């Protein structure tokens, strides 16, 4: 049977199409898969070649050992003339035999030691090559993920991507190690051992040669059965990782609702499903060993039975040492096939993993760099009849024919109910998503004409639930400006009111933040993210409800600070509180994904029923709260 690399890694063996287009698609997929694998071996091709070379030398040396065993047995221990002359010259014959056995035995020891050294070098080189392969594969995965837009990332769950970058890569790495180690050793051993066996006794060599197709068919059947089991096991692992991630991230919610027992029971069911899936796939590997050992020992018994009869009756002239070497060669041949079978079983498992990894590589980023190298010159923003849908379905639009103009340097508020498209609207400016139709312009240039780097360098966005990374406060601030000085960081934090609590820390700006800044409150995290965005000094600053966790006085202080900061920069502020945007130059009102109105606070109070209702509702609530207090 011929197992193609492309087929083993999830590419269809045959794709029929009347016009031949499916065949072209298949060839392109094969080229992509091979290209991915070749890239992963960059920098480690020499180690791979060295592993193959040392593996081949190891096999060549091993093949000599059974031959030398035959020489010792037939030429030093059981020669017929020794029995006839032993009574005449016993001491001389013993001394001669001992010298011969010691000489040939010494040669065997030297060859065995050389073979062991070659084996160790081959294992070392293959380990370095496979680990380097895994390192490059993970690096390529991360680079690919960084090229994804939000819509691309939406196609995969976070736990699934983690499993692909860890478990799946480890599975492929282990298989790659076996490939480098076995493909240079097992085929050579199988061929040479078979050739040597046929030179000794062709008809006896047929016993183990005839067992090879039986073993190959058995393995093919097991691989066919095992492939769906491996895929199911990986899906169950995704579910387990998802459960762990949810419980770690939402541990406070779980404790607040006293749902620890429920989550424990749910997780127990998840890991039990994974255990069953792993056992189901592992049974194939446990069956492979007994089947192979049974075939090998059956061949050994048959060789000893029929070979021993030939020696006893002297029908073919087969010598005792030749039978010993023949058994050794048959063991080497079956063992090499056993190694190949383990490799094929590992390939069957790696097929499922590589298919999942290829799904990431084959995902085409739907947002690509524009042709222009221009940078953002000013902060003007234009929406021209923009429609957008997360599903790319014109019948299910999240934004409907939105058109407006924001002049450079304006401060614009955005208000609307939950799910009305506020975050979606501002996500189109730095091209986190692309429009379904219409045009978004920044600085008078279509955002699709900018390179992503230049566009996003000119736009700074602070989401409500943004991320802070493990490290110091200073290292997080320097995401906005890598070479920022301490004075620049303090100035940005003063505008964002983050200096109030940073100065109280013993280590100040060198205070270490825990994972996701768990040692800061929600309001402190928001203020630090605003300071990071200010430090970037963008042409457009977008605050997406990023002061929702701070009090009214701090919110007012931040808004006053932003007026004097970043002169000439456009500021777009999304807020649920009217008080946060009432002082903006203009306010944009969204209703069901449509632009309901756009104007100053006074203009909207006069003509926008939606804005007036929100304003009256919030003002009444504030009056009631003041009266109660």
N, C-alpha and C positions, 0 to 999 in steps of 0.2 A: 504494500500500500504506500502511496506517496502522499505525504501530508505537507501541503504548501503552507508557508509562513502566513501568507495573506489569509488563507482559509482558516487557520488556527486562531486568528485574531478577529474573527467576526465578519469577514467579508464573504458574500455569497459565492458558492462554487460555480453557479451558473445562473445567468440572468437572460432570459429569452425575450426578444423583442423583434417584431417584424422589420423595423427600420434600423435595428442595430444600436439605438441610442442607449439601451440598458447596458450593453457591453462596454460602451465608452464610459458610462458612469462607473461601472465596476472597475475598469482600468484606472480611472482617476482616483477612486477610493484607495485602490491598492498602492498607487504612487504616493498618495498622501500618507498612508500608514507607514510605508517604507521610509518616506522622507522624515516623518516624526522620529522613527527609530534611529535613522542615521544621525540626525541632529543630536539625539541623546547620547550617542557614543563619541561625540566630538571631544577631543582631548584625551580619549582613552582607547583609541584604536591600537596604539602600540602595546598597551597592556593586554588587549584582547588577542592580538597576534602572538604575543609572548606566551599567553596561557595556552593557546592552541599548539604552539611549537613544543613547549615543555610537556604538554599532554601527549602529543604524538611520540616524543622520545620516551616517555614513561611506558607507553604501550609496546614500542619496539623492544625495549629492554625486558619487559615482562614476558614477551613471547619466547625469549631465549631460555627462560628458567625451566619450563617443562622439558625442553629438548636436552638440557644439561642433566635433568633428573633421569631421563632415559639413558643417557651416557653412563651415569653412575651405576644405575641398576644393571644394565646389560654389559657394560664394559668393566665394572669393578666388583660387583657383588655376586652376580649370577652367571658368570661365564662358564660354559660347559667344560672347557679345558681345565679350569680351576679344580673342578671335582675330580678329574682324572689324575691330575698331577699333585693333588693335595697330600696324598699318602707318601709321595716321593720327596717333595720339597715343601713341607708345611710352613716352616718359618720364612723362607724366601717369598712364598706366595702371599703370606699374610702381610709382610712388609711392603711388597709391591702393591698389593690391593689398597693398603692404607694410604700409601703415597698418592696413588691415583685418585682415591676418593677425596683425600684432603685437598689435592690440587684442584680438582673439578669443583669441589664444595667451596673452596676459597673463591674461585671465579664466580660461582653462584652468589656468594655473599656480596662480592664487589658489585655485581650487576644489580642485585636487589637493593643495595644501598644507593646506587646511582638512580635506579628507578624511583626509590622513595624520595630522593632529593628533587628529581624532576616533578614528581607528583606534588610535593610541597610547594615548589615554585609555581606550578600550574594553578594550584588552589589559591595561592597568594595573589597571583596576577588576575585570576578570574574574580576574586573577591574585590580587588581594587576597581576593576573594570565595571563590575555590576553595581557597586556602590556609587561610582561616578555616573553610571547610567541613570540610577535613581535620582541622584542630585540634579542632573540636567533635566530629567523628566519633571521633577517638582518645580524647577525654575521655569521651565516652559509652560507648565500649567498656570503658575502665578502670573506670568507675563500675558498669557492668553486671557485669564480672568480680568486682568487690569484693562484689557482692550475692550471688554464687554460694556455695553450700555446697560442701563437699569432694566430695560426690557429683556436683554439677553440673560441677565442674572435671574430674572423672574422665571426663566425656563427650568432652573435647577433650585432645589432647596439647599440651604446652607449645610445641614448635616450630610446631605448626599455629596456635596462638593468636598467636605472634610474627609468623608470615607474614600472618595476617589483619590485625594491627595495623600492619604496615609495607607489604608489597608490595600487598596487596589494597586498603588505604586509598589508597596512591599511585595505583593503577590507577583507582580511583573518582574521586580528586581530578583526575587528568588528564582523565578523561571529563567531569567537572563543568565544568572549565575550557573544554573544547570546546563543551559545551552552552550555557554562558553566552555564549561568544563567537560561536558559529555559529547558534544558533537565533534570534538577533536580527538576523543578517546574511544568512545564506544564503537563507531563504525570501523575504525582501523582495527580495533581488537577483534570485532566480529569477523572481518574479512581475513585477517592474518591467522586467527585461531582456526577458522574453517579451512583455509588453504593448508595449514600445517596438519590438520586432522586428516584431510584427504591424501596428503603425501604419505601418511602412515598406513591408513586403511580406508580406502574409499567406501567400501560397503558398510563398515561400522560407523563411519562419519555420517551416513544417511540417517542414523537414528535421531541425532539431535538436530540435523538440518530439517528433517521432516516435522519437528516440533515447532519450528519457527512460525510457519503459517498459522498453526493452531493458536499460538500465543498472540499473534498479530490480530487475528479475527476476534479473539476474546477481548483484547484491549480496545478495538474499534467499537465493539458493542457497549463496553463499559463507558467509553468516552461519550457515546451518543446518549446514554442514560444520564451521565453525570452533568452534562452541560446545563440543562434546566435547573438542576439542583444547586449548582454553583451560583447561578443568577438569582435564584430565590434566596439563598443564604446572604448574598450581598444586599438585597433589598431589605431583609430583616435586620441587617447590620445598620442600614440607613435609619430604620425606625428606632433602633436602640439609641443611636447617636442623637436623633432628634429628641427623644425623651430625656436624655442626659442634658442636652443643651437647654431645653425648656426649663428643667428643674434648677439648673445652675443659675440661669439668667433671672428666673422668676421665683427665686427662693423666698424672697420677702413676701410675695403674694401668697405663696403656698402656706407659709407660716401664719400670715394674717388671717387667712380663711380656714386655718386648722385642717388643711387637706393633705397633710403628710402621709397619713395611712392610705388614703385613696391613691395618691401618686405612687406610693410604694407598691401597692397591689397592681396598679397599671403597669409599672415598670417590671414587676415580676412576671406578668403575662408577656411583656415584650421580650424579655431575656429568655423566657421559656420557649417562645416561638423560635428565637435565634438558636437555642440549643438543639431543638429538633431539626432545624434546617442544617446546622453544622454536622449533627450526627448522620443525617441522611446523606450528605456529601462525603463524610469521612468513611462511611462503610465501603465505598468503592476503593479507597486507598487501602483499607484493611484487607479487602478481598484480593487485591493485586498481589501482595506478598505471598500468601499461601498458594495461589495459582502458579506463580512463577517458580516457587520452591518445589512444588509438586512435579512440574515439568522437568526441572533440573535433576531431581533425584530419580525420577523415572528413567531419564536418559542415562544416568550413572549406573543404575541397576542393570539396565539392558546391555550397556557396554561391558560391564564386568561379567555378566552372565555369558554373553555370546563370545566376548573376547577371551574369557577364561577357558571356555570350551576349546577354542582354537589353539590356545597355548598348550592345554593338556593333551589334545590329540594331535597337535602339530600339523594341522590341515593347511594352514596358510603361511606358516613361517613367522607368525606374529610373535615377538619377543615380549617378555614380562615388562621391561622398561618402556617399550613402545605402548603397551596397554596403559601403563601409568601415565605417560605423557598424553595419550589420547583422552583419558578421563580428565586430565587437567585442561586440555584444550577445549573439550566440550563444556567444562565448567566455566572457562573464560568466555566462550562464545555465548552461552546462555546468560551469564552474568552481564555481559555487555548489552545483550538484548533486554535484560531486566532493567539496566540503567536507562536504556532508550525508552522503555515502557514507562518508567517513572517520569522521564522527561515529557513524554506524550500526555500522561495524566496531568502533569503540572501545566502543560500547554492548554489542556482542556479547561483547567481552572483559570489560568491566566487569560484565556479567550474572553471569559465573561468580564474580567477586570479591564482588559485592554479595550473592549467594546465600550465600556462606560467612560474610560479616559478619552477615547476617540470621539465620543459624543461631545465632549468639551472642546476638543481640537477642531471638530468639524462644524461647530457652531460659528456661523459667520456673523461677526459684529455688524449690527445694522446701522452703526454710526461710524463713519470713517473721516479721516482728515480731509479738509478742503484743499483746493489747489493753491490757495494764496498763503504767502508767508507773512502777510501783514499782521501787525499787532493792533489791539483795540486802542483807538486814538481818543475817543470820548465815550461818555456813558449814555448816549441817547439810545432809546429802545423803541422799536416799531413792530407792532403786530398787524399784519395785513391779511384779513380774512382767514384767520387760523382756525383749523379744525384738528382735533386730536382724539384718538381712541387707543386705549391700552391694548385692545384686542385687534387693532387695525381694521375694525369693522365700521364702515360708514353709517350703519344703522344703529350703532351703539357708541355715540360720541360722548366724550367727557368734556370737551370744549367745542362750542358751536360758533363758528364765524365771528371770531373775536378780532376786533380792529381798534387800535389806539396808538397814540404817540406820546412818549415821555422824553422831554428835553433833557439834555445833559445837565447834571447838577440839581435836578429836581428831587424833592423828597415826596414819594408817592406811597399812600397807604392802600392796602387791599383788604376788603372785608367781604364777608359772605358766610352763609351757614356751613355746617359741617358737610363735606362731600360735594361742595359746589365747584371745586376745581382750582382753589387758590394755590395750593402747592404744585399742582400740575402746571399751572400757568407759568410760575417762575422757574420750574424745572426745564422749560423749553429754552430759556435764555442761555444757560451754559451748555445746552445740548445734552442734558442727561437723557432726554428723549427727543425724537424728531417729530415734526408735525405730520399729520396725515395729509393735509393740504394747507395751502397758504404759506406765508413767509414771515420769519422772525428776523429782524435786523438789529444789530448792535453797532453803534457808531456809523450807521448808514450802510453797513455791509451785511449781506445775508450771512447768518451764523454758519451756514453750510459751506461758505467759502473760506472761513478761517481754519487754521489747524487747531485741533482740540487743545493743544498746549497753550497756544497764544490766546485763544478765546477764554479759556478757564483761568489763565493768568490775569486777565482783565476783569473777571467776575469773581466775587467772593460771596459764598452762600452759607448762612448759619441755619441749619434745620433745627426744629424743636428738640429732636432726640438725636443730635449728632454724637460723635464719638470722640472721647479723649483716650489717648494711648498710655500704656504703662510706661513710666519714666518720670522725669521731674516736670514741674510746672514750666520751667524754662524750655525744656525740650519740646513740650507741647506747643508753647507759644511760637517757637522757631519754625513750626510747620508753616506759619504765615510768612516768615522771613528768616531763612536759614542763618543769615549773618547778623541778626538783630542784636544790638547791644542791650545791656541791662537798663540803661536809661530809656531806650525806645520801648522796651517791654513794660517798664513802669508807666510810661506815658499812655500806652494803649490800655493797660489795666485800670488806670485812673479814669479814663473815659467810660470803660465798661463797669466801673465800680467793683472791680475784682481786687484792687489793692487793699480794700477794707479788710478782707480776711487773709490775704496772702501775707501781709505784714505781721499778722498775729501768729503765723507759723514760726517755730524756732529756726527752721532752715530756709524760710522765705521762699525765694524762687527756685531753690534747689530741693524743695519738698518733694518727696517721692509720692506719686499717685499709684494707687492700687489698680487692679484690672477694672477698666471702664470707670476709673476715678470713683470707686465705691466709698472712699474716705472723704468725699465732698458731697454736699447736699445738692439737690436738683437745681436750685437757684445759683449756687456757686459754680456748678458745671456750666450753666448757660452763660454766665458772665465771663468765664474763662474762654469759652468758644467765641463769644463776641469780640473779646480782646484779641484773640488769634486772627480773626477776620480783619479787624481794624489794622493790625500790624502788617498785613499784606498790602495795604494801601491800594485797593482795587479801583477801577473806573466805575464799577457797579457793585454796591453792597446790598445783599438781599438778606433780610431777617425774616425767617419763616416762623412766626409765632415763637420767637426765640427768647421772649421775656415773660412767658406765661407762668414761670415758677418764681418770679421775683415780685416783691411788694410794689405798691403803686408809687411810693416815694422813690425807690430805686429805679423803677421804670422811667419816671419823670427825669431823674438825674441822667440816665443813659441817653434819653432822647435829646436833652439839652446839650450833652457832650457831643453827640453825633452831629449836631448843627455846626459846631465849630471845627470838628474833625473832618478830615478828608475833603478839603475844599475842592469843589468842582466835580466830586463824585456823585453819581446818581444813587439814591437810597430808596429801596423798595421794602416796605414794612408790612408784613402780614400780621394781623392781630384780630383777636376776638373782642377785645375791649375797645370801645370807641375812644376812650381817653388816650389810648396809645397812638392813635393816628389823627386825632382831631386837629393837631397843629401842622399836619402835613400840607405841602403846597396843593396837592390834589389827592382825591380818594377815588379808588376804582371799586365799584360794587358788582359782585358776581352773583348770578341767580341761575341755578340749574345749568351751569356751564356756559352761560351767556353773559355778555357784558350788559348789565342792566343800566348803569350810569357811570359817568366819570366827570368829576368836578371838585370844586372846593367844598369845605364843610358847609358853608352857608348855602351854596347852590344846591347841594344835595338835600339839605333840610327843606328847601323850598320846593323841589320838584321830584324827589325820589321817595316814594312811599316805603320801600323796603328799608332804606337808610333811616328814615324818620322813625319807623317802628322799632328798629334796633336801638336807636338813640333814646327814644322815649322809655323803652323798657329798661335800659341800663341806668338812665338817669333816675327813674323811679326807685330802682333797687338801691342806688347809692343814697338817695334821700331817706328811704326807709331805714337803711343801715345806720345813717347818721342820727336819725330820730331815736332809734332803739339804743344807740350808744349814749 
